[in-house]
Amino acid sequence: MLPISTPMLLLRDFTSADLNAYKNLRNDEKFQRFYSEEDSLPEKSEFLLNLFIQQAKEQPRSKFQLAIVSHSGELMGSCGIRLEEHGNNASIGCELGRYWHGTGAAKQAAQAIIDFGFRQLNVQRIYAETIANNKAAIRLCVSLDMHIEAERVSDQFFKGKSWNTVVLVINRKSWGDKGYIHA
């Protein structure tokens, strides 16, 4: 099942050796635009990386937050899928360092994690939730044939203001209809 390779990148489990690169990636001001002050702290990056390593050891495994790594070995970001209680639904998320914006890496990583969810984890519905102002994340999801299911008004509060969130979804049949999987 893992790692997952695409023409541009590799999705693999995090290791403790990724810590400095992960902290640097998340320390970027542009990266932090849609994260709370607490989520932008270096200590939070360390906590998350250790959490991802721990989740990789769980059996049965239900959370796959994977390092996005270039074929030359450089940490580019992370992409993950998290199964919900009964395994029919899963949420995804992707974070990519500024250097790789506009390269197609986020789309390849997200396609790979969605395909992994439908093929390997046999989920029926995958959704992503993002801040409504995060137009790049919404464009990415729409480019993957996800559609907006809901917008929640003022359900997040950080950086001194309220934020709306958007939920985008795709189901297994729609993904298969596009030829991504052979069910």
CYANA upper distance limits for C-alpha pairs under 8 A (distance plus 0.5 A):
  1 MET  CA    120 GLN  CA      7.75
  2 LEU  CA     11 LEU  CA      8.13
  2 LEU  CA     12 ARG  CA      6.88
  2 LEU  CA     13 ASP  CA      8.42
  3 PRO  CA     10 LEU  CA      7.27
  3 PRO  CA     11 LEU  CA      6.07
  3 PRO  CA     12 ARG  CA      5.12
  3 PRO  CA     13 ASP  CA      7.84
  4 ILE  CA     10 LEU  CA      6.21
  4 ILE  CA     11 LEU  CA      5.47
  4 ILE  CA     12 ARG  CA      7.10
  4 ILE  CA    112 ALA  CA      7.73
  5 SER  CA      9 LEU  CA      6.57
  5 SER  CA     10 LEU  CA      5.00
  5 SER  CA     11 LEU  CA      6.83
  6 THR  CA     10 LEU  CA      6.69
  6 THR  CA    108 GLN  CA      7.38
  6 THR  CA    109 ALA  CA      8.32
  6 THR  CA    112 ALA  CA      7.92
  8 MET  CA     70 SER  CA      7.08
  8 MET  CA     71 HIS  CA      7.26
  8 MET  CA    105 ALA  CA      7.30
  8 MET  CA    108 GLN  CA      8.02
  9 LEU  CA     68 ILE  CA      7.18
  9 LEU  CA     69 VAL  CA      6.12
  9 LEU  CA     70 SER  CA      5.08
  9 LEU  CA     71 HIS  CA      5.94
  9 LEU  CA    105 ALA  CA      7.74
  9 LEU  CA    108 GLN  CA      8.33
  9 LEU  CA    109 ALA  CA      8.06
 10 LEU  CA     67 ALA  CA      8.39
 10 LEU  CA     68 ILE  CA      6.38
 10 LEU  CA     69 VAL  CA      5.64
 10 LEU  CA     70 SER  CA      6.71
 10 LEU  CA     71 HIS  CA      7.01
 11 LEU  CA     66 LEU  CA      6.17
 11 LEU  CA     67 ALA  CA      6.01
 11 LEU  CA     68 ILE  CA      5.37
 11 LEU  CA     69 VAL  CA      6.81
 11 LEU  CA     79 CYS  CA      8.23
 11 LEU  CA    109 ALA  CA      7.75
 12 ARG  CA     66 LEU  CA      5.69
 12 ARG  CA     67 ALA  CA      5.82
 12 ARG  CA     68 ILE  CA      7.39
 12 ARG  CA     69 VAL  CA      8.11
 13 ASP  CA     52 PHE  CA      8.31
 13 ASP  CA     53 ILE  CA      7.63
 13 ASP  CA     56 ALA  CA      7.40
 13 ASP  CA     64 PHE  CA      8.31
 13 ASP  CA     65 GLN  CA      7.76
 13 ASP  CA     66 LEU  CA      5.39
 13 ASP  CA     67 ALA  CA      6.36
 14 PHE  CA     18 ASP  CA      7.04
 14 PHE  CA     49 LEU  CA      7.56
 14 PHE  CA     52 PHE  CA      7.23
 14 PHE  CA     53 ILE  CA      6.40
 14 PHE  CA     66 LEU  CA      6.66
 14 PHE  CA     67 ALA  CA      5.96
 15 THR  CA     19 LEU  CA      8.24
 15 THR  CA     53 ILE  CA      6.98
 16 SER  CA     49 LEU  CA      8.07
 16 SER  CA     50 ASN  CA      7.97
 16 SER  CA     53 ILE  CA      8.31
 18 ASP  CA     22 TYR  CA      6.44
 18 ASP  CA     75 LEU  CA      7.86
 19 LEU  CA     23 LYS  CA      6.59
 19 LEU  CA     45 SER  CA      8.44
 19 LEU  CA     46 GLU  CA      7.09
 19 LEU  CA     49 LEU  CA      7.32
 20 ASN  CA     24 ASN  CA      6.66
 21 ALA  CA     25 LEU  CA      6.62
 21 ALA  CA     75 LEU  CA      6.97
 22 TYR  CA     26 ARG  CA      6.77
 22 TYR  CA     45 SER  CA      7.39
 22 TYR  CA     49 LEU  CA      8.27
 22 TYR  CA     75 LEU  CA      7.75
 22 TYR  CA     77 GLY  CA      7.79
 23 LYS  CA     27 ASN  CA      6.47
 23 LYS  CA     42 PRO  CA      6.51
 23 LYS  CA     45 SER  CA      6.11
 23 LYS  CA     46 GLU  CA      7.59
 24 ASN  CA     28 ASP  CA      7.42
 25 LEU  CA     31 PHE  CA      8.13
 25 LEU  CA     76 MET  CA      8.18
 25 LEU  CA     77 GLY  CA      7.61
 25 LEU  CA     96 LEU  CA      8.39
 25 LEU  CA     97 GLY  CA      5.93
 25 LEU  CA     98 ARG  CA      8.46
 26 ARG  CA     31 PHE  CA      6.63
 26 ARG  CA     32 GLN  CA      7.35
 26 ARG  CA     40 SER  CA      7.46
 26 ARG  CA     42 PRO  CA      8.32
 26 ARG  CA     45 SER  CA      7.52
 26 ARG  CA     97 GLY  CA      7.96
 27 ASN  CA     31 PHE  CA      7.71
 27 ASN  CA     32 GLN  CA      7.66
 27 ASN  CA     40 SER  CA      7.40
 27 ASN  CA     41 LEU  CA      8.22
 27 ASN  CA     42 PRO  CA      7.52
 28 ASP  CA     32 GLN  CA      6.89
 28 ASP  CA     97 GLY  CA      8.49
 28 ASP  CA     98 ARG  CA      8.32
 29 GLU  CA     33 ARG  CA      7.12
 30 LYS  CA     98 ARG  CA      7.81
 31 PHE  CA     96 LEU  CA      8.46
 31 PHE  CA     97 GLY  CA      7.34
 31 PHE  CA     98 ARG  CA      7.33
 32 GLN  CA     36 SER  CA      8.22
 32 GLN  CA     40 SER  CA      6.53
 34 PHE  CA    131 ILE  CA      7.28
 34 PHE  CA    134 ASN  CA      7.57
 35 TYR  CA     39 ASP  CA      6.28
 35 TYR  CA     40 SER  CA      6.76
 35 TYR  CA    158 PHE  CA      8.39
 36 SER  CA     40 SER  CA      6.79
 36 SER  CA    158 PHE  CA      5.72
 36 SER  CA    159 LYS  CA      6.85
 37 GLU  CA     41 LEU  CA      7.27
 37 GLU  CA    158 PHE  CA      7.55
 37 GLU  CA    159 LYS  CA      7.16
 38 GLU  CA     44 LYS  CA      7.66
 39 ASP  CA     44 LYS  CA      6.30
 39 ASP  CA     45 SER  CA      8.26
 40 SER  CA     44 LYS  CA      7.27
 40 SER  CA     45 SER  CA      8.14
 41 LEU  CA     45 SER  CA      7.35
 42 PRO  CA     46 GLU  CA      7.04
 43 GLU  CA     47 PHE  CA      6.63
 44 LYS  CA     48 LEU  CA      6.52
 45 SER  CA     49 LEU  CA      6.64
 46 GLU  CA     50 ASN  CA      6.73
 47 PHE  CA     51 LEU  CA      6.62
 48 LEU  CA     52 PHE  CA      6.62
 49 LEU  CA     53 ILE  CA      6.81
 50 ASN  CA     54 GLN  CA      6.69
 51 LEU  CA     55 GLN  CA      6.56
 52 PHE  CA     56 ALA  CA      6.78
 52 PHE  CA     64 PHE  CA      8.08
 52 PHE  CA     65 GLN  CA      6.42
 52 PHE  CA     66 LEU  CA      8.19
 53 ILE  CA     57 LYS  CA      7.44
 54 GLN  CA     58 GLU  CA      7.35
 55 GLN  CA     61 ARG  CA      7.52
 55 GLN  CA     62 SER  CA      8.35
 55 GLN  CA     63 LYS  CA      6.64
 55 GLN  CA     64 PHE  CA      7.78
 56 ALA  CA     61 ARG  CA      7.27
 56 ALA  CA     63 LYS  CA      7.78
 56 ALA  CA     64 PHE  CA      7.22
 57 LYS  CA     61 ARG  CA      7.82
 58 GLU  CA     62 SER  CA      8.31
 62 SER  CA     82 ARG  CA      6.43
 62 SER  CA     83 LEU  CA      5.66
 62 SER  CA     84 GLU  CA      8.23
 63 LYS  CA     80 GLY  CA      7.91
 63 LYS  CA     81 ILE  CA      6.58
 63 LYS  CA     82 ARG  CA      4.89
 63 LYS  CA     83 LEU  CA      6.75
 64 PHE  CA     80 GLY  CA      5.72
 64 PHE  CA     81 ILE  CA      5.82
 64 PHE  CA     82 ARG  CA      6.70
 65 GLN  CA     78 SER  CA      7.12
 65 GLN  CA     79 CYS  CA      6.21
 65 GLN  CA     80 GLY  CA      4.37
 65 GLN  CA     81 ILE  CA      6.81
 65 GLN  CA     82 ARG  CA      8.25
 66 LEU  CA     78 SER  CA      5.93
 66 LEU  CA     79 CYS  CA      5.87
 66 LEU  CA     80 GLY  CA      6.13
 67 ALA  CA     75 LEU  CA      7.33
 67 ALA  CA     76 MET  CA      8.06
 67 ALA  CA     77 GLY  CA      6.51
 67 ALA  CA     78 SER  CA      4.98
 67 ALA  CA     79 CYS  CA      7.06
 68 ILE  CA     75 LEU  CA      6.51
 68 ILE  CA     76 MET  CA      5.81
 68 ILE  CA     77 GLY  CA      5.51
 68 ILE  CA     78 SER  CA      5.48
 68 ILE  CA     79 CYS  CA      7.08
 68 ILE  CA    109 ALA  CA      7.62
 69 VAL  CA     73 GLY  CA      6.13
 69 VAL  CA     74 GLU  CA      5.86
 69 VAL  CA     75 LEU  CA      5.04
 69 VAL  CA     76 MET  CA      5.90
 69 VAL  CA     77 GLY  CA      7.75
 70 SER  CA     74 GLU  CA      5.69
 70 SER  CA     75 LEU  CA      7.10
 70 SER  CA     76 MET  CA      7.20
 76 MET  CA     96 LEU  CA      6.36
 76 MET  CA     97 GLY  CA      6.17
 76 MET  CA    100 TRP  CA      7.46
 77 GLY  CA     94 CYS  CA      8.08
 77 GLY  CA     95 GLU  CA      5.87
 77 GLY  CA     96 LEU  CA      4.79
 77 GLY  CA     97 GLY  CA      6.23
 78 SER  CA     94 CYS  CA      6.24
 78 SER  CA     95 GLU  CA      5.82
 78 SER  CA     96 LEU  CA      7.02
 79 CYS  CA     92 ILE  CA      7.90
 79 CYS  CA     93 GLY  CA      6.14
 79 CYS  CA     94 CYS  CA      4.66
 79 CYS  CA     95 GLU  CA      6.81
 79 CYS  CA    109 ALA  CA      7.08
 79 CYS  CA    110 ALA  CA      7.34
 79 CYS  CA    113 ILE  CA      7.66
 80 GLY  CA     92 ILE  CA      5.94
 80 GLY  CA     93 GLY  CA      5.91
 80 GLY  CA     94 CYS  CA      6.94
 80 GLY  CA    113 ILE  CA      7.14
 81 ILE  CA     90 ALA  CA      6.87
 81 ILE  CA     91 SER  CA      6.08
 81 ILE  CA     92 ILE  CA      4.88
 81 ILE  CA     93 GLY  CA      7.22
 81 ILE  CA    113 ILE  CA      7.16
 81 ILE  CA    114 ILE  CA      8.25
 81 ILE  CA    117 GLY  CA      7.60
 82 ARG  CA     90 ALA  CA      5.77
 82 ARG  CA     91 SER  CA      5.77
 82 ARG  CA     92 ILE  CA      6.90
 83 LEU  CA     87 GLY  CA      5.87
 83 LEU  CA     88 ASN  CA      8.11
 83 LEU  CA     89 ASN  CA      6.70
 83 LEU  CA     90 ALA  CA      4.83
 83 LEU  CA     91 SER  CA      7.21
 83 LEU  CA    123 VAL  CA      8.50
 84 GLU  CA     88 ASN  CA      7.63
 84 GLU  CA     89 ASN  CA      6.09
 84 GLU  CA     90 ALA  CA      5.95
 84 GLU  CA     91 SER  CA      8.16
 87 GLY  CA    121 LEU  CA      8.43
 87 GLY  CA    122 ASN  CA      8.46
 87 GLY  CA    123 VAL  CA      6.59
 88 ASN  CA    122 ASN  CA      7.97
 88 ASN  CA    123 VAL  CA      5.06
 88 ASN  CA    124 GLN  CA      5.63
 88 ASN  CA    125 ARG  CA      6.91
 89 ASN  CA    123 VAL  CA      6.22
 89 ASN  CA    124 GLN  CA      6.57
 89 ASN  CA    125 ARG  CA      5.33
 89 ASN  CA    126 ILE  CA      6.24
 89 ASN  CA    127 TYR  CA      8.29
 90 ALA  CA    117 GLY  CA      8.21
 90 ALA  CA    123 VAL  CA      7.31
 90 ALA  CA    125 ARG  CA      6.99
 90 ALA  CA    126 ILE  CA      5.38
 90 ALA  CA    127 TYR  CA      6.93
 91 SER  CA    126 ILE  CA      6.07
 91 SER  CA    127 TYR  CA      5.36
 91 SER  CA    128 ALA  CA      6.06
 91 SER  CA    129 GLU  CA      8.30
 92 ILE  CA    113 ILE  CA      8.28
 92 ILE  CA    114 ILE  CA      8.22
 92 ILE  CA    126 ILE  CA      7.48
 92 ILE  CA    127 TYR  CA      6.72
 92 ILE  CA    128 ALA  CA      5.75
 92 ILE  CA    129 GLU  CA      8.48
 93 GLY  CA    110 ALA  CA      8.45
 93 GLY  CA    128 ALA  CA      6.78
 93 GLY  CA    129 GLU  CA      8.27
 94 CYS  CA    106 ALA  CA      7.58
 94 CYS  CA    109 ALA  CA      8.29
 94 CYS  CA    110 ALA  CA      7.34
 95 GLU  CA    106 ALA  CA      8.26
 96 LEU  CA    100 TRP  CA      7.23
 96 LEU  CA    101 HIS  CA      7.54
 96 LEU  CA    106 ALA  CA      7.14
 97 GLY  CA    101 HIS  CA      7.43
100 TRP  CA    104 GLY  CA      8.47
100 TRP  CA    105 ALA  CA      7.23
101 HIS  CA    105 ALA  CA      8.06
101 HIS  CA    106 ALA  CA      8.11
104 GLY  CA    108 GLN  CA      6.79
105 ALA  CA    109 ALA  CA      6.57
106 ALA  CA    110 ALA  CA      6.50
106 ALA  CA    140 LEU  CA      8.13
107 LYS  CA    111 GLN  CA      6.43
107 LYS  CA    140 LEU  CA      6.93
107 LYS  CA    143 SER  CA      8.48
107 LYS  CA    144 LEU  CA      8.13
108 GLN  CA    112 ALA  CA      6.57
109 ALA  CA    113 ILE  CA      6.70
110 ALA  CA    114 ILE  CA      6.56
111 GLN  CA    115 ASP  CA      6.52
111 GLN  CA    144 LEU  CA      7.49
112 ALA  CA    116 PHE  CA      6.53
113 ILE  CA    117 GLY  CA      6.65
114 ILE  CA    118 PHE  CA      6.85
114 ILE  CA    126 ILE  CA      7.89
115 ASP  CA    119 ARG  CA      6.31
115 ASP  CA    120 GLN  CA      8.37
115 ASP  CA    180 TYR  CA      7.58
115 ASP  CA    181 ILE  CA      7.53
116 PHE  CA    120 GLN  CA      5.69
116 PHE  CA    121 LEU  CA      7.13
117 GLY  CA    121 LEU  CA      5.32
117 GLY  CA    122 ASN  CA      6.67
117 GLY  CA    123 VAL  CA      6.39
117 GLY  CA    126 ILE  CA      8.34
118 PHE  CA    122 ASN  CA      5.23
118 PHE  CA    123 VAL  CA      5.69
118 PHE  CA    124 GLN  CA      7.28
118 PHE  CA    172 ARG  CA      6.62
118 PHE  CA    181 ILE  CA      8.28
119 ARG  CA    123 VAL  CA      8.47
119 ARG  CA    181 ILE  CA      7.46
123 VAL  CA    172 ARG  CA      7.70
124 GLN  CA    171 ASN  CA      6.10
124 GLN  CA    172 ARG  CA      5.47
124 GLN  CA    173 LYS  CA      8.39
125 ARG  CA    169 VAL  CA      7.56
125 ARG  CA    170 ILE  CA      6.44
125 ARG  CA    171 ASN  CA      4.75
125 ARG  CA    172 ARG  CA      6.57
126 ILE  CA    169 VAL  CA      6.19
126 ILE  CA    170 ILE  CA      6.03
126 ILE  CA    171 ASN  CA      6.65
127 TYR  CA    167 VAL  CA      7.15
127 TYR  CA    168 LEU  CA      5.96
127 TYR  CA    169 VAL  CA      4.71
127 TYR  CA    170 ILE  CA      6.95
128 ALA  CA    141 CYS  CA      8.21
128 ALA  CA    167 VAL  CA      6.17
128 ALA  CA    168 LEU  CA      5.77
128 ALA  CA    169 VAL  CA      6.96
129 GLU  CA    165 THR  CA      7.15
129 GLU  CA    166 VAL  CA      6.13
129 GLU  CA    167 VAL  CA      4.98
129 GLU  CA    168 LEU  CA      6.94
130 THR  CA    134 ASN  CA      7.29
130 THR  CA    137 ALA  CA      7.56
130 THR  CA    138 ILE  CA      7.98
130 THR  CA    165 THR  CA      5.93
130 THR  CA    166 VAL  CA      5.96
130 THR  CA    167 VAL  CA      7.19
131 ILE  CA    163 TRP  CA      7.08
131 ILE  CA    164 ASN  CA      6.42
131 ILE  CA    165 THR  CA      4.83
131 ILE  CA    166 VAL  CA      6.66
132 ALA  CA    138 ILE  CA      8.26
132 ALA  CA    151 GLU  CA      8.25
132 ALA  CA    163 TRP  CA      7.80
132 ALA  CA    164 ASN  CA      5.92
132 ALA  CA    165 THR  CA      5.37
132 ALA  CA    166 VAL  CA      5.87
133 ASN  CA    163 TRP  CA      8.46
133 ASN  CA    164 ASN  CA      8.26
134 ASN  CA    138 ILE  CA      7.00
135 LYS  CA    139 ARG  CA      6.54
136 ALA  CA    140 LEU  CA      6.64
137 ALA  CA    141 CYS  CA      6.80
138 ILE  CA    142 VAL  CA      6.66
138 ILE  CA    168 LEU  CA      8.40
139 ARG  CA    143 SER  CA      6.53
140 LEU  CA    144 LEU  CA      7.01
141 CYS  CA    145 ASP  CA      7.22
141 CYS  CA    146 MET  CA      5.86
141 CYS  CA    147 HIS  CA      8.07
141 CYS  CA    168 LEU  CA      7.44
142 VAL  CA    146 MET  CA      5.42
142 VAL  CA    147 HIS  CA      6.62
145 ASP  CA    170 ILE  CA      7.43
145 ASP  CA    175 TRP  CA      8.31
146 MET  CA    168 LEU  CA      6.20
146 MET  CA    169 VAL  CA      5.46
146 MET  CA    170 ILE  CA      5.31
147 HIS  CA    168 LEU  CA      5.58
147 HIS  CA    169 VAL  CA      5.95
147 HIS  CA    170 ILE  CA      7.23
148 ILE  CA    166 VAL  CA      7.41
148 ILE  CA    167 VAL  CA      6.32
148 ILE  CA    168 LEU  CA      4.77
148 ILE  CA    169 VAL  CA      7.00
149 GLU  CA    166 VAL  CA      8.21
149 GLU  CA    167 VAL  CA      6.11
149 GLU  CA    168 LEU  CA      5.94
149 GLU  CA    169 VAL  CA      6.90
150 ALA  CA    166 VAL  CA      6.34
150 ALA  CA    167 VAL  CA      5.72
150 ALA  CA    168 LEU  CA      7.76
151 GLU  CA    164 ASN  CA      7.33
151 GLU  CA    165 THR  CA      6.15
151 GLU  CA    166 VAL  CA      4.88
151 GLU  CA    167 VAL  CA      6.78
152 ARG  CA    164 ASN  CA      6.02
152 ARG  CA    165 THR  CA      5.76
152 ARG  CA    166 VAL  CA      6.88
153 VAL  CA    163 TRP  CA      7.63
153 VAL  CA    164 ASN  CA      5.06
153 VAL  CA    165 THR  CA      7.28
154 SER  CA    162 SER  CA      5.47
154 SER  CA    163 TRP  CA      5.38
154 SER  CA    164 ASN  CA      5.20
154 SER  CA    165 THR  CA      8.09
155 ASP  CA    162 SER  CA      7.54
155 ASP  CA    163 TRP  CA      6.86
155 ASP  CA    164 ASN  CA      6.40
155 ASP  CA    165 THR  CA      7.37
156 GLN  CA    162 SER  CA      6.16
156 GLN  CA    163 TRP  CA      5.54
156 GLN  CA    164 ASN  CA      7.08
156 GLN  CA    165 THR  CA      7.94
157 PHE  CA    161 LYS  CA      6.08
157 PHE  CA    162 SER  CA      4.92
157 PHE  CA    163 TRP  CA      6.50
158 PHE  CA    162 SER  CA      7.16
158 PHE  CA    163 TRP  CA      8.27
170 ILE  CA    174 SER  CA      7.09
170 ILE  CA    175 TRP  CA      7.46
171 ASN  CA    175 TRP  CA      6.86
172 ARG  CA    176 GLY  CA      6.59
173 LYS  CA    177 ASP  CA      6.45
174 SER  CA    178 LYS  CA      6.97
175 TRP  CA    179 GLY  CA      7.43
175 TRP  CA    180 TYR  CA      6.47
175 TRP  CA    181 ILE  CA      7.36
176 GLY  CA    180 TYR  CA      5.93
176 GLY  CA    181 ILE  CA      5.32
176 GLY  CA    182 HIS  CA      6.79
176 GLY  CA    183 ALA  CA      7.29
